[in-house]
Amino acid sequence: MNTDRRAHLERAPNPAVARDYLTMLDGMARDLRARITVRYIPGKDILTPCSFRRCLDALGDDAKQSPERLAILVLDDFNNEIVPRWVQIRVARPGDGESNHHVLIEDRQPNWDNPALLARLEKF
């Protein structure tokens, strides 16, 4: 595992800690045929978009893992560094023209819930 990738996750203070709002980051890692989308509801910190780009670039050999493993790696990074109230990771890897491979994983802080906000999210 590339332990350096978490060092690229740069936090900034959440400008509205008392509010629930959705943030989305999306990108492709270098030499990776998979799109990684992160949707999260911040806790006390937000992630700077530039650092998300650097984190994707730092995936290196980890990016060659299965989409399931890649989604878990990104989820673990977010949960350890940003500690969002709620986070969802989607990895979409195009197939051979016949099929595509999509993975969705999510997590939330204990006792956090906002069903009205989550109901507005695009379905998988």
TORBA-294318 format. One record per atom (N, C-alpha, C): residue in three letters; chain; atom name; x negated, y negated, z negated. Coordinates in pm, whole numbers, padded with zeros to 5 digits, always signed. Atoms other than C-alpha are relative to their C-alpha. Example, Ala and Ser with C-alpha at 12.3 -4.5 7.8 and 13.67 -1.06 7.14 Angstrom:
BEGIN
res,chain,atom,c1,c2,c3
ALA,A,N,-00089,+00119,+00000
ALA,A,CA,-01230,+00450,-00780
ALA,A,C,-00090,-00120,+00000
SER,A,N,+00082,+00119,+00006
SER,A,CA,-01367,+00106,-00714
SER,A,C,+00077,-00109,-00073
END
This chain:
BEGIN
res,chain,atom,c1,c2,c3
MET,A,N,-00084,+00118,+00000
MET,A,CA,+00000,+00000,+00000
MET,A,C,-00088,-00125,+00000
ASN,A,N,+00072,+00127,-00007
ASN,A,CA,-00121,-00348,+00084
ASN,A,C,+00041,-00087,-00118
THR,A,N,-00034,+00076,+00121
THR,A,CA,-00129,-00514,-00259
THR,A,C,-00016,-00150,+00020
ASP,A,N,+00021,+00143,-00024
ASP,A,CA,-00231,-00849,-00108
ASP,A,C,+00123,-00071,+00053
ARG,A,N,-00113,+00067,-00064
ARG,A,CA,+00101,-00914,+00061
ARG,A,C,+00081,-00083,-00098
ARG,A,N,-00077,+00076,+00099
ARG,A,CA,+00270,-01030,-00261
ARG,A,C,-00066,-00134,-00031
ALA,A,N,+00071,+00126,+00026
ALA,A,CA,+00004,-01298,-00299
ALA,A,C,+00047,-00108,+00098
HIS,A,N,-00047,+00096,-00100
HIS,A,CA,+00158,-01464,+00010
HIS,A,C,+00137,-00059,-00034
LEU,A,N,-00134,+00048,+00036
LEU,A,CA,+00498,-01511,-00156
LEU,A,C,-00011,-00122,-00091
GLU,A,N,+00012,+00127,+00073
GLU,A,CA,+00497,-01875,-00262
GLU,A,C,+00138,-00045,-00047
ARG,A,N,-00127,+00042,+00061
ARG,A,CA,+00773,-01982,-00499
ARG,A,C,+00007,-00152,-00012
ALA,A,N,-00029,+00140,+00031
ALA,A,CA,+00932,-02321,-00545
ALA,A,C,+00120,+00000,-00094
PRO,A,N,-00114,+00004,+00091
PRO,A,CA,+01182,-02427,-00811
PRO,A,C,+00132,-00006,+00076
ASN,A,N,-00135,+00005,-00056
ASN,A,CA,+01546,-02365,-00727
ASN,A,C,+00058,-00138,-00029
PRO,A,N,-00052,+00135,+00023
PRO,A,CA,+01699,-02712,-00676
PRO,A,C,+00139,-00004,-00064
ALA,A,N,-00136,-00004,+00056
ALA,A,CA,+02040,-02595,-00806
ALA,A,C,+00018,+00131,-00078
VAL,A,N,+00000,-00125,+00076
VAL,A,CA,+01986,-02324,-01068
VAL,A,C,+00139,+00038,-00048
ALA,A,N,-00133,-00030,+00054
ALA,A,CA,+02342,-02351,-01200
ALA,A,C,+00099,+00046,+00108
ARG,A,N,-00091,-00036,-00111
ARG,A,CA,+02495,-02277,-00855
ARG,A,C,-00047,+00128,+00068
ASP,A,N,+00029,-00114,-00086
ASP,A,CA,+02516,-01959,-00652
ASP,A,C,+00011,-00046,+00145
TYR,A,N,-00002,+00030,-00142
TYR,A,CA,+02425,-02012,-00289
TYR,A,C,-00088,+00103,+00071
LEU,A,N,+00070,-00102,-00077
LEU,A,CA,+02294,-01787,-00015
LEU,A,C,-00113,-00061,+00081
THR,A,N,+00115,+00037,-00081
THR,A,CA,+01951,-01821,+00143
THR,A,C,-00034,+00118,+00090
MET,A,N,+00034,-00107,-00093
MET,A,CA,+01850,-01624,+00452
MET,A,C,-00134,-00030,+00068
LEU,A,N,+00127,+00007,-00072
LEU,A,CA,+01502,-01561,+00596
LEU,A,C,-00004,+00117,+00096
ASP,A,N,-00005,-00101,-00105
ASP,A,CA,+01445,-01366,+00914
ASP,A,C,-00128,-00010,+00082
GLY,A,N,+00120,+00004,-00084
GLY,A,CA,+01141,-01267,+01116
GLY,A,C,-00049,+00137,+00039
MET,A,N,+00065,-00122,-00047
MET,A,CA,+00924,-01009,+01285
MET,A,C,-00144,-00002,-00049
ALA,A,N,+00140,-00011,+00039
ALA,A,CA,+00594,-00886,+01148
ALA,A,C,-00084,+00020,+00125
ARG,A,N,+00092,-00019,-00113
ARG,A,CA,+00293,-00887,+01377
ARG,A,C,-00010,+00147,+00036
ASP,A,N,+00013,-00137,-00050
ASP,A,CA,+00270,-00574,+01592
ASP,A,C,+00105,+00094,-00056
LEU,A,N,-00106,-00083,+00056
LEU,A,CA,+00596,-00449,+01446
LEU,A,C,+00126,-00020,+00083
ARG,A,N,-00124,+00010,-00076
ARG,A,CA,+00900,-00370,+01650
ARG,A,C,+00118,+00016,-00095
ALA,A,N,-00113,-00002,+00093
ALA,A,CA,+01139,-00441,+01364
ALA,A,C,+00025,-00142,-00049
ARG,A,N,-00040,+00130,+00054
ARG,A,CA,+01329,-00747,+01255
ARG,A,C,+00035,+00021,-00146
ILE,A,N,-00024,-00007,+00144
ILE,A,CA,+01334,-00805,+00880
ILE,A,C,+00080,-00124,-00039
THR,A,N,-00086,+00108,+00045
THR,A,CA,+01618,-01014,+00739
THR,A,C,+00018,+00013,-00150
VAL,A,N,-00019,+00004,+00145
VAL,A,CA,+01631,-01113,+00374
VAL,A,C,+00107,-00104,-00029
ARG,A,N,-00102,+00092,+00048
ARG,A,CA,+01944,-01267,+00226
ARG,A,C,-00003,+00010,-00152
TYR,A,N,+00006,-00006,+00145
TYR,A,CA,+01931,-01366,-00137
TYR,A,C,+00068,-00121,-00063
ILE,A,N,-00054,+00105,+00083
ILE,A,CA,+02096,-01571,-00407
ILE,A,C,-00106,-00028,-00104
PRO,A,N,+00113,+00029,+00088
PRO,A,CA,+01815,-01746,-00593
PRO,A,C,+00037,-00001,-00148
GLY,A,N,-00006,+00020,+00144
GLY,A,CA,+01758,-01733,-00965
GLY,A,C,-00068,-00133,-00028
LYS,A,N,+00068,+00126,+00032
LYS,A,CA,+01514,-01990,-01100
LYS,A,C,-00095,-00045,+00110
ASP,A,N,+00094,+00034,-00108
ASP,A,CA,+01290,-01978,-00789
ASP,A,C,+00058,+00031,+00137
ILE,A,N,-00028,-00031,-00140
ILE,A,CA,+01325,-01987,-00412
ILE,A,C,-00133,+00035,+00066
LEU,A,N,+00120,-00034,-00076
LEU,A,CA,+01078,-01856,-00155
LEU,A,C,-00016,-00101,+00113
THR,A,N,+00022,+00092,-00110
THR,A,CA,+00919,-02099,+00087
THR,A,C,+00001,+00078,+00131
PRO,A,N,-00007,-00072,-00127
PRO,A,CA,+00991,-02002,+00450
PRO,A,C,-00138,+00033,+00059
CYS,A,N,+00135,-00026,-00054
CYS,A,CA,+00624,-02034,+00551
CYS,A,C,-00065,+00120,-00069
SER,A,N,+00061,-00112,+00070
SER,A,CA,+00523,-01787,+00283
SER,A,C,+00066,+00132,+00041
PHE,A,N,-00065,-00122,-00051
PHE,A,CA,+00782,-01536,+00412
PHE,A,C,-00069,+00043,+00129
ARG,A,N,+00070,-00031,-00126
ARG,A,CA,+00613,-01558,+00753
ARG,A,C,-00136,+00063,-00031
ARG,A,N,+00130,-00054,+00037
ARG,A,CA,+00272,-01498,+00591
ARG,A,C,+00013,+00140,-00061
CYS,A,N,-00023,-00132,+00059
CYS,A,CA,+00412,-01205,+00393
CYS,A,C,+00026,+00104,+00108
LEU,A,N,-00026,-00092,-00111
LEU,A,CA,+00544,-01044,+00712
LEU,A,C,-00130,+00032,+00074
ASP,A,N,+00128,-00021,-00069
ASP,A,CA,+00206,-01093,+00878
ASP,A,C,-00094,+00088,-00083
ALA,A,N,+00089,-00076,+00089
ALA,A,CA,+00034,-00936,+00574
ALA,A,C,+00045,+00144,-00020
LEU,A,N,-00046,-00137,+00017
LEU,A,CA,+00238,-00616,+00595
LEU,A,C,-00102,+00102,+00052
GLY,A,N,+00104,-00088,-00053
GLY,A,CA,-00039,-00461,+00807
GLY,A,C,+00048,+00142,+00021
ASP,A,N,-00034,-00141,-00017
ASP,A,CA,-00030,-00082,+00792
ASP,A,C,+00132,+00037,-00066
ASP,A,N,-00130,-00027,+00064
ASP,A,CA,+00271,-00093,+00560
ASP,A,C,+00114,-00016,+00100
ALA,A,N,-00104,+00025,-00099
ALA,A,CA,+00470,-00221,+00858
ALA,A,C,+00026,+00123,+00087
LYS,A,N,-00015,-00121,-00082
LYS,A,CA,+00420,+00116,+01029
LYS,A,C,+00082,+00107,-00071
GLN,A,N,-00083,-00093,+00075
GLN,A,CA,+00626,+00289,+00760
GLN,A,C,+00138,+00010,+00066
SER,A,N,-00138,-00012,-00049
SER,A,CA,+00980,+00407,+00832
SER,A,C,+00077,-00125,-00039
PRO,A,N,-00081,+00116,+00038
PRO,A,CA,+01245,+00134,+00827
PRO,A,C,+00051,+00009,-00144
GLU,A,N,-00044,-00015,+00139
GLU,A,CA,+01369,+00278,+00498
GLU,A,C,-00111,-00041,-00097
ARG,A,N,+00113,+00033,+00087
ARG,A,CA,+01025,+00253,+00337
ARG,A,C,-00034,-00149,+00007
LEU,A,N,+00027,+00142,-00019
LEU,A,CA,+00970,-00093,+00482
LEU,A,C,+00101,-00086,-00076
ALA,A,N,-00103,+00073,+00073
ALA,A,CA,+01301,-00216,+00338
ALA,A,C,-00026,+00006,-00150
ILE,A,N,+00029,-00015,+00143
ILE,A,CA,+01206,-00080,-00006
ILE,A,C,-00121,-00083,-00039
LEU,A,N,+00118,+00081,+00030
LEU,A,CA,+00864,-00248,+00009
LEU,A,C,+00036,-00148,-00014
VAL,A,N,-00039,+00141,+00004
VAL,A,CA,+01017,-00587,+00087
VAL,A,C,+00091,-00027,-00120
LEU,A,N,-00086,+00015,+00117
LEU,A,CA,+01286,-00539,-00178
LEU,A,C,-00082,-00006,-00128
ASP,A,N,+00085,+00000,+00118
ASP,A,CA,+01024,-00455,-00440
ASP,A,C,-00080,-00130,-00013
ASP,A,N,+00075,+00126,+00003
ASP,A,CA,+00818,-00760,-00343
ASP,A,C,+00089,-00115,-00049
PHE,A,N,-00091,+00107,+00041
PHE,A,CA,+01119,-00992,-00379
PHE,A,C,+00038,+00013,-00147
ASN,A,N,-00041,-00019,+00139
ASN,A,CA,+01233,-00839,-00706
ASN,A,C,-00112,-00029,-00098
ASN,A,N,+00113,+00024,+00090
ASN,A,CA,+00885,-00866,-00857
ASN,A,C,-00048,-00144,+00001
GLU,A,N,+00057,+00134,-00011
GLU,A,CA,+00792,-01213,-00734
GLU,A,C,+00102,-00113,-00008
ILE,A,N,-00098,+00108,-00007
ILE,A,CA,+01109,-01416,-00680
ILE,A,C,+00110,+00019,-00105
VAL,A,N,-00105,-00038,+00096
VAL,A,CA,+01357,-01237,-00913
VAL,A,C,+00133,-00069,+00034
PRO,A,N,-00127,+00061,-00038
PRO,A,CA,+01673,-01335,-00725
PRO,A,C,+00116,+00060,-00080
ARG,A,N,-00121,-00054,+00064
ARG,A,CA,+02021,-01294,-00871
ARG,A,C,+00052,+00119,+00079
TRP,A,N,-00045,-00104,-00092
TRP,A,CA,+02112,-01084,-00569
TRP,A,C,-00090,-00006,+00122
VAL,A,N,+00084,-00002,-00119
VAL,A,CA,+01904,-00973,-00271
VAL,A,C,+00043,+00114,+00090
GLN,A,N,-00031,-00100,-00100
GLN,A,CA,+01972,-00783,+00049
GLN,A,C,-00108,-00004,+00107
ILE,A,N,+00103,-00013,-00102
ILE,A,CA,+01708,-00657,+00292
ILE,A,C,+00058,+00083,+00114
ARG,A,N,-00042,-00076,-00119
ARG,A,CA,+01791,-00548,+00646
ARG,A,C,-00121,+00015,+00090
VAL,A,N,+00105,-00029,-00097
VAL,A,CA,+01540,-00381,+00875
VAL,A,C,+00068,+00059,+00122
ALA,A,N,-00059,-00047,-00125
ALA,A,CA,+01645,-00336,+01237
ALA,A,C,-00113,+00030,+00098
ARG,A,N,+00105,-00041,-00093
ARG,A,CA,+01416,-00140,+01466
ARG,A,C,+00067,+00053,+00127
PRO,A,N,-00058,-00050,-00125
PRO,A,CA,+01511,-00102,+01833
PRO,A,C,-00054,+00139,+00031
GLY,A,N,+00040,-00136,-00036
GLY,A,CA,+01504,+00254,+01955
GLY,A,C,-00058,+00007,+00139
ASP,A,N,+00056,-00027,-00133
ASP,A,CA,+01409,+00399,+02288
ASP,A,C,+00095,-00039,+00111
GLY,A,N,-00099,+00038,-00099
GLY,A,CA,+01699,+00238,+02469
GLY,A,C,+00130,+00077,-00019
GLU,A,N,-00116,-00084,+00026
GLU,A,CA,+01937,+00510,+02357
GLU,A,C,+00065,-00034,-00134
SER,A,N,-00053,+00024,+00134
SER,A,CA,+01972,+00416,+01991
SER,A,C,-00089,-00099,-00074
ASN,A,N,+00073,+00093,+00087
ASN,A,CA,+01863,+00170,+01724
ASN,A,C,+00002,+00056,-00142
HIS,A,N,+00012,-00048,+00138
HIS,A,CA,+01762,+00227,+01362
HIS,A,C,+00013,-00121,-00091
HIS,A,N,-00025,+00111,+00091
HIS,A,CA,+01904,-00008,+01098
HIS,A,C,+00007,+00052,-00143
VAL,A,N,-00002,-00034,+00142
VAL,A,CA,+01856,+00002,+00721
VAL,A,C,+00043,-00124,-00078
LEU,A,N,-00046,+00108,+00087
LEU,A,CA,+02030,-00210,+00458
LEU,A,C,-00014,+00047,-00144
ILE,A,N,+00017,-00031,+00143
ILE,A,CA,+01935,-00215,+00090
ILE,A,C,+00024,-00129,-00077
GLU,A,N,-00022,+00119,+00080
GLU,A,CA,+02040,-00451,-00184
GLU,A,C,-00012,+00032,-00148
ASP,A,N,+00014,-00011,+00144
ASP,A,CA,+01998,-00515,-00553
ASP,A,C,+00052,-00129,-00062
ARG,A,N,-00046,+00119,+00072
ARG,A,CA,+02128,-00757,-00815
ARG,A,C,-00044,+00008,-00145
GLN,A,N,+00034,+00006,+00142
GLN,A,CA,+02046,-00871,-01163
GLN,A,C,+00117,+00055,-00082
PRO,A,N,-00108,-00051,+00085
PRO,A,CA,+02241,-00701,-01442
PRO,A,C,+00094,-00114,-00042
ASN,A,N,-00105,+00093,+00043
ASN,A,CA,+02566,-00879,-01529
ASN,A,C,+00023,-00117,+00096
TRP,A,N,-00026,+00106,-00097
TRP,A,CA,+02552,-01102,-01218
TRP,A,C,+00104,+00052,+00098
ASP,A,N,-00098,-00034,-00103
ASP,A,CA,+02850,-01101,-00984
ASP,A,C,+00066,-00128,+00048
ASN,A,N,-00074,+00110,-00059
ASN,A,CA,+03014,-01346,-00749
ASN,A,C,+00075,+00059,+00120
PRO,A,N,-00069,-00068,-00110
PRO,A,CA,+03267,-01148,-00543
PRO,A,C,+00049,-00093,+00110
ALA,A,N,-00047,+00093,-00103
ALA,A,CA,+03399,-01456,-00364
ALA,A,C,-00110,-00034,+00099
LEU,A,N,+00113,+00031,-00088
LEU,A,CA,+03055,-01544,-00227
LEU,A,C,-00041,+00123,+00080
LEU,A,N,+00042,-00122,-00069
LEU,A,CA,+02961,-01185,-00142
LEU,A,C,+00102,+00044,+00106
ALA,A,N,-00103,-00037,-00096
ALA,A,CA,+03294,-01134,+00038
ALA,A,C,-00014,-00075,+00132
ARG,A,N,+00019,+00081,-00122
ARG,A,CA,+03194,-01403,+00289
ARG,A,C,-00114,+00048,+00088
LEU,A,N,+00116,-00046,-00075
LEU,A,CA,+02883,-01217,+00401
LEU,A,C,+00041,+00084,+00120
GLU,A,N,-00019,-00084,-00118
GLU,A,CA,+02866,-01063,+00744
GLU,A,C,-00021,+00145,-00041
LYS,A,N,+00011,-00141,+00033
LYS,A,CA,+02918,-00691,+00719
LYS,A,C,-00112,+00064,+00080
PHE,A,N,+00112,-00072,-00060
PHE,A,CA,+02638,-00450,+00802
PHE,A,C,+00040,+00050,+00137
END
